Amino acid sequence: MTQHVAQTSENLRDRISSIIVQELEIEDDELTSTAPFEDEYDADSLTLLAVVARFERELGIVIPSDHIGRLTSLDKVFEVVNEFSGTAPVV
């Protein structure tokens, strides 16, 4: 992986994490990669819709509505984003 791709991937990962932290209304250090959004952060379907809308508006990443249910943790979000972003993998 070239340094530019790594930086782009890291930047995207940071932006995704920031959006999720804002929408879950938590502190940065509260978000972990594996914690279930629903159980740990009281996220509901409306929260996930807001996250997806921001991904589309701010990052140009369109996630089909039938895949929103897969957004259960930060790791799962990165997995779905990798699938639909068309950019360098978010690792």
C-alpha positions in Angstrom: 0.0 0.0 0.0 1.5 3.4 -0.9 1.7 6.1 1.6 -0.9 8.2 -0.2 -3.4 5.3 -0.2 -2.7 4.7 3.5 -3.2 8.3 4.3 -6.5 8.4 2.3 -7.7 5.3 4.0 -6.8 6.6 7.5 -8.4 10.0 6.7 -11.6 8.2 5.5 -11.6 6.0 8.6 -11.2 9.1 10.8 -14.1 10.9 9.0 -16.4 7.9 9.3 -15.6 7.6 13.0 -16.2 11.3 13.6 -19.6 11.1 11.9 -20.6 8.1 14.0 -19.4 9.7 17.2 -21.5 12.8 16.4 -24.6 10.9 15.5 -24.4 8.6 18.5 -23.7 11.7 20.7 -20.8 10.1 22.5 -17.2 11.1 23.2 -14.4 10.0 20.8 -12.8 7.7 23.4 -16.1 5.9 24.0 -16.3 4.4 20.5 -14.7 1.1 20.1 -14.4 -1.0 16.9 -16.5 -4.0 18.1 -19.0 -2.5 20.5 -22.6 -3.0 19.2 -24.2 0.3 18.4 -27.6 -0.7 19.7 -26.5 -2.3 22.9 -23.6 0.0 23.9 -24.7 3.3 22.6 -28.6 3.0 22.4 -28.5 3.6 18.6 -31.8 2.9 16.8 -32.7 2.7 13.1 -33.2 6.5 12.8 -29.6 7.0 14.1 -28.3 4.7 11.5 -30.3 6.4 8.8 -28.7 9.7 9.8 -25.3 8.1 9.7 -25.9 6.8 6.2 -27.3 10.1 5.0 -24.2 11.9 6.2 -21.9 9.3 4.5 -23.7 10.1 1.3 -23.7 13.9 1.7 -20.3 14.4 3.2 -18.3 11.4 1.8 -20.1 10.6 -1.4 -20.6 7.0 -0.2 -24.0 5.5 -1.0 -25.1 2.5 1.1 -28.2 0.8 -0.2 -31.0 0.7 2.3 -31.1 -3.1 2.4 -27.5 -3.0 3.9 -28.2 -0.5 6.7 -29.0 -3.4 9.1 -25.4 -4.5 8.7 -24.1 -1.3 10.4 -24.0 -2.8 13.9 -20.4 -1.8 15.0 -17.6 0.4 13.7 -15.8 -2.7 12.2 -19.0 -3.6 10.4 -19.4 0.0 9.1 -15.9 -0.1 7.7 -16.7 -3.5 6.0 -19.8 -2.0 4.4 -18.1 1.2 3.4 -15.3 -0.9 1.7 -18.0 -2.7 -0.2 -19.7 0.4 -1.5 -17.2 3.3 -1.5 -15.2 2.4 -4.6 -12.1 3.7 -2.9 -9.1 2.3 -1.1 -10.0 -0.1 1.6 -10.7 1.4 5.0 -8.5 -0.7 7.4 
